[in-house]
Amino acid sequence: MNRFTQYAVRTKKEPDALYLSAADVVLDFPYKDESVTEFLEANVLIQLAVDNEVEAMHPGYGFLSENADFAAACQKAGLVFIGPPAHLISAMGDKIQARSFAQESGVKVPGGSSKPVTDAEEAMVLAGQIGYPVIVKATAGGGGRGMRIVRDAVDMQQMFSQAASEAYNAFGNPSLYLEKYIENPKHIEIQIVADNYGNVLHLGERECSIQRKHQKLLEEAPSPALDGRLRQAMTEAAVSLARGIKYRSLGTVEFLLDKQGEFYFMEMNTRLQVEHPVTEMITGLDLVELQILIASGARLPVKQQDVQFQGWAIECRINAEDAQAGFVPSMGILRSIRLPQGNNIRIDTGVRPGTEITPFFDSMLAKLIVHAASRAEAIEKTLKALRQLHVKGLKTTIPFCKAVLHNPLFRSGYFDTSFVESALDSPVHREPQEEFLAALLSVYAQTHSTTPITSDDVHVDPWVLKKRIRNF
């Protein structure tokens, strides 16, 4: 692909962001009001692009990536939106309409409402027909927001009100619908890619069942739950849906897989997914490059028979959160970060030492992606990489990721979306020598320093420790 000039926007909330160093041209966001959420100010971003003769806009995987109005505004301004057309974003962003499209394409959906539910009383009547438990969901939802599980009519009023309020705050739309709740399913998603000439293919599946409150925490590709027959059925269903709606660009069709091996359409994400690197690792394809090629009007450079799946990949989301305290955000200054290196290890990050972690943006510090020949080898290599990944100044989900990868149920592959709540004895894992090293450092600090050595993190940095022990 030809080299092109990359632009980035600098804001007051992230004036020294690491990603700015990768851009050819950095543009300053014109607003000075700190209350403004700059990256959601679509009109200002578009005007910046027009003023600087930018040709195309890539929305990343944030809120604007699935904002149909933003895509339409880009097109109106003469910008290429690197993603699907606005009408497809709108159609698949409306969860009720998306369910209808899935059914028309022959894809099974859970029982549920065919139109928005106006109030809790109507929801109770419908839930009685569907059968409890049900899940109340935002029609314009995504990312786990505006969703509540209702197991009894007594709880409907409260849950309906909470879901509507959350949906309005997150999406500006309080509209809700009901679906039959599938207890403890697997969450499997299929990556599809389609060009402007009717060519549609899939890039396999991703296992996304390790999640908390509908937020994904660790992903892998392929899924240990799928055999050849089920994989073929699910990928064909995803491709059928994409063809049926004449989809263009990257997209992810998400399914729920129940205990009986039946799968149901959940939703379609019309954007690049956070977990797309695991697909890149097992296919050798650059999904962002494919996205840009399609947006430029090119045909897909590969056919389905050209897609080769090699080995296994695992992605750990390293978030600034304290898993032991219920995954509360950990704000502050990132004092240091030491990243693992090696063959088949990939780190996607936007932070560096000195970065301030604020409440204005997502808590993700980095993504650790590891590729190996088999799932068992990928687990061990990921654990080794996590042991070499050191963060100072903040609590992180590194101990949580270790706990997941050590867990026998996870290793067996027979886990589901209830895993975090039901299968983890502890949300963190400590290395056997970690307590000893921490105790040794504590003794050294008390006996050899008038100023106690303190840390905001529970991890012991072996590089610092070795230096101090040499002088002990």
N, C-alpha and C positions, 0 to 999 in steps of 0.2 A: 504494500500500500504506500502511496506517495506520502512524503512528509508534509504535514500541514502545521500552520502556526496555532499554538494553543494559548487561549486566554484564560485567566482566572480573575476572580473578583475578591478584593481584600475588604474586610469589614472591621469595624471598631471592636467587635466582639472576638475576632480572631485575627489581629493585625500581623501576627508572626506565624501563621499556620504553615505547617511543613509543605502542604501541597502547592503553596505559592512558589516554592523553589523549583518546581517541575514545569512551571508555565514559561512560555516565551515572553508573554506580555501580561503584566499585572495591572488591573484597573481598580481604582478606588471607588467603593460604593459612595454615592454622593450624600446619603443621609447622615446627619450628625446626631439624631435623636436615638439614644441608646435603648429606648423602649420599642423601637421598630425591629421586627424579625426580618432582617435583610434578605435572607435566602428565600423568603416567601413573597417578596415584593416583585411579582411577575412583571408588572409594567415598567418598573425601573430597570430590571435586568434586561428586558428586551430593548429598552431605549439605549442602554449602554452598548449592547451588541450592535444596534443599528448605527449609532454614532461612530463606532470604531470599525464599521464595514465587516463585521463578523458574518460568516455565511451560515453557520449551523450552531445549534444549541443542544448540548448533551445534558439532560436533567439529572444524571446520576441515579441514585435509587432513593432519593428523598421524596418529600411530599409532592413536589412539582412534577415528578416523573409520572404520576398517574392523575394529573390535573388536566382534564380535557380542555378547559378554558385557556390554560397556558399553552397547550399544543396548538389550539386554534389561533391564539394571539401571535404566536411565532410565525405561523403560516401567513397570517394577514400582514405581518410586518416584513414579509419576504425572507424569513429565516427558515432554514431546514430544521425541523424538530427531529432529533435522532431518537425515534421511537415510532409507535404506531400512529395512524391518523387519529385526530380528535374524536371522530364519531365512534371508533372502536374502543378508545379509552372510556368514553362515556357509556357505551353499551355494556362493556364488561365490568365497569365500575358500579353499575346498578346491579346489585346482587340478585334481585328478582328477575331482571331481564336476562342476566347471565344464566340463571337456572333454566329459563325458558329456552335459550339457545342450546344449552347442553341437552335438554330433552329432545329438541328438534334434531340434534345430531346423533341421537340414539344412545346418549350417555346417561346412566342412571343417576338420579338425584334423591336425597332423603325426602321423606314426606314433609310438606310445609305449605306456607301460604303462597298464593299466586299474585298477591298484591300487598301493598303496605298495610300494616295493622294500625288502626287509628288510636286505640287506647287499651288499657289493661283489661277492661271488661270484654272487649272483642277478643283479646289475646287468650283469655281464660276459656271462652267458648271454643276457639279454634284448637287450643291445647287439649281440651277434652276430646275433640274429634281425632287429633293426631295421636294422643296418648303421651303421658309424661314418662320420662323427662323430655323437655323441649329446650331449645336454645333460642334466646331472643338476640337478634343480630341487626346491626345497622345496615340499611340498604346501600349506603355509600361508604361502608366500612372497610377496614383493613388493619393489619398489624395488631389484631387482638382488641381493638378499641370498640366500644359500643356493643359488647357481647356479655350476656349473662345466662347461666344455666339455671333453669327453673325446674325443680323436682316435684313441686306441689302447688296447687292453686292458691294456697295461703300465702306463698311467697311472690306471686305474680305481680301484685301491685308495686311492691318495693323494687323488684328486679327490673320491671318494665320502666319505671321512673328513672332508675340509675342508668340503665342502658341508653335511654333517650337523652338524658343530660350529657352523658359522656360522648355520645355520637354528635350532639350539637357542638360541644366544645372542641371536638377533634376535627369534624368535617363541615361544620356549619349547617348540618342537616340532621334533625332528630328522628327522621323516618326509620321505622323498624319493621322487621318481618320475623316469622317463626319458622323453625325447622325442627324435625325430630332429632333429638340429641342421640348420637351414637356413642355408647359408653366405651371409653378407653380404646379408641381406634389407633391404628398406625396413621401417620401423616406422611404421605408420599406425593412428591411433585415431579412432573414431567417437563423437562426443558424442550420447548419447540422453537423453531426458527423458520421464518417464511419470508420470501422476497416478493417483489411487486409483479411477478410473472406466474403466480400460481404454484410455485415450488414450495412445498412444506416438508420438513423433516424433523425428527426428534433426536435429541442428544442424550437419551437415557433418562434415568430417574435419580432423584436425591431422597435420602431418608432424613426426615425432619421431625421425628417424634420426640427428641429431647428438647423439651420446652417447658416454660413456666408462664402461666397466665397467658397462653397463646403466643408467647414470645419465644422464638427459636434461640437455642443456646449452643447447640453443637449439631453439625450436619455431616453426612457422609454420602458417598456415591461409589458403587451402586447401593441398593438397599439389601440387607440380609434377609428380608422377608419375602422377596420376589423370586419365584422360579421362572423358567423360560416361558411357560404358558401364561402366567399372570403378567409378566413383564410385557409380553406381546399384546395382551388384551388392553393393558393400561396405556401403552404408548400409541396403539392404534386409536383408542378413544380420544386421546389428546390431539392427535393429528386430524382426526375426523372433525372435532370441534373447531380447530383452527381453519380447516378448509371450509367448513360450513359458514363461518362468518367472514370468510375472505381476509383472514388475518395477515398482517404484514409486520415485520420486525421480530425481535425476540419476545417470547412470552412464556409464562409458566402456568401449566394447568395443574391445580392442586386437588388431590383426592384424599378421602378418608377410607381406610381399609379396615373392615371389621374382623371379628374373631373367626367368622365363617369363610373368610377369603373373598367376600363381596366388597367391591369398591364403589364409592359414590363421589360425584363431582361436588367440590366444595366452593371453589372460586377460580378465577383466572387473574393472575397478576400481569399487567401489560407493561412490564418494565424489566430492567436488569435486577436480578435478585442479589441480596447481600452474599448469599452462599454460592454464587455462580463459579467461584474458583475451583470447587471440587469437580465440577463438570469439565472445566478446562483441563484439569490435571489428568483425568482419565480418557479424554478425547484428543488432547493436544491441540484443540481449537481455541482461538482467542475470541470470546463472545463479544467483547466490545468492538473488535475489528469487524466482525460480522454485522453488528448493529450499524456501524458507520457505512459499511459497503452497501447494505440494503437501503439506507437513507439516501445514499448518493445515486441510487438508481441501478446499481449493479445486480447481476444475477448471483444467486448463491454459488460459491466456488466449489462446493462439494455436493454429491448426491448421497442418498441414504446408505447405499452400499459402500460408500467411501468412508463412512464414519466407523472408526475402529475403537473399541473400548478396551483399555489396558489397565489392569490392576485395580487398586482401591485408594480412595482419597478421603481424608477426614479434615474437617474444619472446626477449630475451636474459636469461639468469639471471646476475646479477652476484653471484658468490660470493666470499667472503674466502678465496681459494685462490691458490697460486702455480703457474700452468700450466707454467712453465719447469722447475719442480722436481717434476713429476709430480702436480700438483694437490694438493699438501700444504696443509692448512689454515693460514691466516694468523690467528693470535690476537693480541689486544692492544686498544688503544684507538683508536676511529675519531676521528681528529683533526678532520677536516672532510670534508664531502661537498657537492658542488655538482651539482644536478640539471638536466638539460636541460628546456626549456619550449618549447611551440609547439603548433599545431593537430595533432590526431591523435597526440600523444605522451602516453603514460600511464606513470606510475611507481607501482608498488606497493612500499612499503618499510615496515619496522618499526624503522628505526634513525635516529639523528641524531648530530651531533657530540657526542663524549663517551661514546657507547655503547661498552661493553666487549664485545668479541667473545670468547666463551668456548667451551670444548669441550662444553658441556652441550646446545647446540642446533645446528640445521642451520647451515651456513656461508653461507646465502643472505643477502645484504645488501639486495638489491632485485631487482625485475623491471622491465626496460625493455620496453615494448610500443609498437610503432609501426604505424600504419595508413596505407595509401596506395592509390591506384587500381589499381596493378599491382605485380607482384612486383619488377620492376626498380626501380621508384620506391621501394618499401618498403625494399629493400636500401640504396639511397643515403640515404634519410631516416634509417634506423637507424644507418648509419655516421656521419652528421652528428651525430645525438643522442649517440652514443658518444664523439665527439670533445669534446662539451660536458659529459660526465659525468666529474667529477673526484673522486677519493677519496684522502685522505691518511691515513697511519698504518698502512695495511694493503696487502698484495698483493691484487689482485683479478683476476677473469677478463675484465676489459674488453679487454686486449690480445688475449686468446684469441678473444673474440667478433669483434673486428676482423679477425683472421686468417681466420676462417671466412667472413665476409661478403666479403672480398677474393678468396677462393679461386675460381679459374675453374670447378672441378668443382662447387662449391656453386652458383655462379651459373648453371650449365647445368641444374641440377635433377637430374642423373643420379648422385647420391651415394647411399650406403647406410650401414648401421650401422658399417661399417669405416672410415668417412671420417676420423675423428680419428687412427687408427693408421696409415692407409695414404696419405692424400691431403694431409696438412698437412706442408709442408717445415719449418715452425716453428710451435710452439703459440702464438706471440704475433706481433702485428704492431705495428710502430712507424711513426708518421707521419713523413714525410720531414724535417720541420723539428724533430722531437722531439730528435734527437741534437744538433743545432746549439744549440737552446735550453738543453739540459742542459749542454752544454759552456760556453756563455756564462755561465750561472748559476754553474758551478763556478769559472770564472775570477774572476768577481766575488767569490765567497765567499772565495777565496784571497787576493785583493788588497785587499779592503775590510772584512774582518772578522777580529777576533782569535778569534772563535768560529766554526768552520766551520759552514756551513748544511748540515744533514743531513736526509735524508728516509728513511722506511721504505718508501716506494713509489718505483717507477721513473718514475712520471708527473711531468711538469713542469706545475705549476699556472700557467697564463698570467697569471692575475690578480695573483698574488704576484710573478711575474717582471717584469711590466710596471712595477709599482710600484718595484721595485728598480732596473730599468734606467733609469728616469727620473732616479734619483739617481746613476747610474754616471758 
